[in-house]
């Protein structure tokens, strides 16, 4: 079975599908806790899920992270305009999450954000890297 292009799948859904949501399941997800830019801890997960929703407030879309280490969350992002590479800041992340970035290409999708601490310098950077798209519903 050929590998599915992650970014092209998302772009096609947002531009052409009549469905309101798209569920993506990934064989491999690595969650890293970072500290400028050293990895403090890394966790590998399997069968992680993301759900993308079309929103009435175009041109934004919404992504829901279903398998985070602590809690499920969602954010808004601008739809990709090319099928080769995408990187953009995300909006509307729930507290204590901030400074989110979504990056994607054919083989991986990466979400980075900061978990804010009680002091400005006490925040922790988190990176979710999804690869090997298993299923699309």
C-alpha positions as CSV (number, residue, x, y, z in Angstrom):
1,X,0.0,0.0,0.0
2,X,1.5,3.4,-1.0
3,X,2.1,5.9,1.8
4,X,-0.4,8.7,2.0
5,X,0.8,12.2,1.6
6,X,-0.1,14.0,4.9
7,X,-0.1,17.6,3.7
8,X,-1.9,16.8,0.4
9,X,-4.6,14.8,2.3
10,X,-5.3,17.8,4.6
11,X,-5.2,20.3,1.8
12,X,-7.6,18.2,-0.4
13,X,-10.0,17.8,2.5
14,X,-10.1,21.5,3.3
15,X,-10.5,22.5,-0.4
16,X,-12.7,19.8,-1.9
17,X,-14.4,17.6,0.6
18,X,-18.1,18.1,1.5
19,X,-17.4,16.4,4.9
20,X,-17.2,18.6,8.0
21,X,-14.4,16.7,9.7
22,X,-11.4,14.5,8.8
23,X,-9.9,11.9,11.2
24,X,-6.3,11.1,10.8
25,X,-4.6,8.1,12.5
26,X,-0.8,7.9,12.6
27,X,1.2,4.8,13.2
28,X,4.0,6.7,14.9
29,X,4.0,9.8,17.1
30,X,6.9,11.1,19.1
31,X,6.2,13.6,21.8
32,X,9.3,15.5,23.0
33,X,9.7,17.8,26.0
34,X,12.3,20.4,25.0
35,X,14.6,22.9,26.7
36,X,16.4,25.2,24.3
37,X,16.6,22.9,22.0
38,X,17.8,19.9,24.0
39,X,15.3,17.0,24.4
40,X,14.5,16.5,28.1
41,X,12.2,13.5,27.6
42,X,10.8,11.6,24.6
43,X,7.7,9.4,24.4
44,X,6.7,7.2,21.5
45,X,3.0,6.6,20.9
46,X,1.2,4.5,18.3
47,X,-2.2,5.0,16.6
48,X,-2.4,8.7,17.6
49,X,-5.4,10.6,16.3
50,X,-5.9,14.1,15.0
51,X,-9.2,15.5,13.8
52,X,-9.5,18.4,11.4
53,X,-12.7,20.4,11.2
54,X,-13.9,22.9,8.6
55,X,-15.1,26.0,10.4
56,X,-17.8,28.6,9.4
57,X,-15.2,31.3,10.0
58,X,-13.2,30.7,6.8
59,X,-10.4,30.8,6.1
60,X,-9.5,29.2,9.4
61,X,-9.6,25.4,10.1
62,X,-9.6,23.7,13.5
63,X,-7.4,20.8,14.6
64,X,-8.2,18.6,17.6
65,X,-5.3,16.7,19.3
66,X,-6.9,13.6,20.8
67,X,-3.8,11.8,22.3
68,X,-1.8,14.4,24.2
69,X,0.0,13.3,27.3
70,X,-2.2,15.4,29.6
71,X,-5.4,16.5,28.0
72,X,-7.1,16.8,24.6
73,X,-6.9,20.2,23.0
74,X,-7.7,22.1,19.8
75,X,-6.5,25.1,17.9
76,X,-7.2,27.0,14.8
77,X,-4.8,27.3,11.8
78,X,-4.8,28.8,8.3
79,X,-5.3,26.2,5.6
80,X,-2.2,25.3,3.6
81,X,-1.9,27.0,0.2
82,X,0.7,24.6,-1.2
83,X,1.0,20.8,-1.2
84,X,4.8,20.6,-0.7
85,X,5.5,22.3,2.7
86,X,3.4,24.2,5.3
87,X,4.5,26.1,8.4
88,X,2.3,28.6,10.3
89,X,1.5,29.9,13.7
90,X,-1.7,28.6,15.3
91,X,-4.3,30.5,17.2
92,X,-6.8,30.0,20.0
93,X,-4.8,27.4,22.0
94,X,-6.2,26.8,25.4
95,X,-4.4,28.0,28.5
96,X,-1.7,27.2,29.6
97,X,-0.6,26.5,26.0
98,X,0.8,29.2,23.8
99,X,3.2,30.0,20.9
100,X,1.9,27.2,18.8
101,X,3.3,26.3,15.4
102,X,2.0,23.8,12.9
103,X,4.4,22.3,10.3
104,X,3.6,19.7,7.7
105,X,4.9,18.0,4.5
106,X,4.3,14.7,2.7
107,X,5.7,12.5,5.4
108,X,5.2,14.2,8.8
109,X,3.1,16.7,10.7
110,X,4.6,18.6,13.7
111,X,2.9,20.6,16.3
112,X,5.0,22.7,18.7
113,X,3.8,24.8,21.6
114,X,4.8,26.1,25.0
115,X,3.2,25.1,28.2
116,X,3.4,28.3,30.2
117,X,4.7,28.1,33.7
118,X,4.1,30.4,36.7
119,X,7.1,32.5,35.7
120,X,7.9,33.6,32.1
121,X,11.2,31.6,32.1
122,X,9.5,28.4,33.5
123,X,7.6,27.4,30.4
124,X,8.3,24.1,28.7
125,X,8.4,23.5,24.9
126,X,6.5,20.5,23.6
127,X,6.8,18.9,20.2
128,X,4.4,16.3,18.7
129,X,5.7,14.7,15.5
130,X,3.3,12.5,13.6
131,X,4.3,10.2,10.8
132,X,3.2,7.1,8.9
133,X,-0.4,8.0,8.2
134,X,-2.4,4.8,8.7
135,X,-6.0,5.8,8.0
136,X,-8.2,8.7,6.9
137,X,-11.9,8.9,7.8
